[in-house]
């Protein structure tokens, strides 16, 4: 009787371990989810995979990274900077296609060429995630994203993946002087008057939990000094 009880208990424990392992594995697998982070809305797709390859577990983790580029986006060095950042950190999710779809190298190069000078002007190193040689070229017949391409995406055949978002100038250039943005005050953002293109703009706080390390705070102070000069 004692031996039978031990066998049953062993089987029960084994089943429990397998179940826990299965749940843990499911949690680690990227899941398709709707994009809610405001910087990555209206960029040509609305579904993303998380966790991403940088092990960011949710969109709050991604926001902490992309928010460090807020000043660079505001400078307007490239109208495709926001698309590039989102396509890297919040990659497109396609139904029944589990592979991560990166941006095309051409997109990265169009962003890096004008923006790197701004970023490195004060001694910062261009981030590894934005180094273009790691991304496939559209000329290589690879699946990648480029908002300037018009081909319809098809995971079944290797081809360039397009975004329905048309190319345009600076993200703020279409706003008139009477335009006003809505700030997410729950994140500590504030609406300020800015002489740049004569519009009001939404900016993050310099000292808040969203800039939680000295390098981020230092970088934002330098950018604010540059923008105000």
Helices and strands as residue ranges (DSSP letters): H 2-28, E 31-34, G 38-40, E 47-50, H 59-66, G 67-69, H 70-75, H 81-89, E 92-94, E 97-101, H 105-120, G 128-130, G 132-134, G 138-140, E 145-146, E 161-162, G 185-187, E 190-194, G 196-198, E 199-203, H 214-228
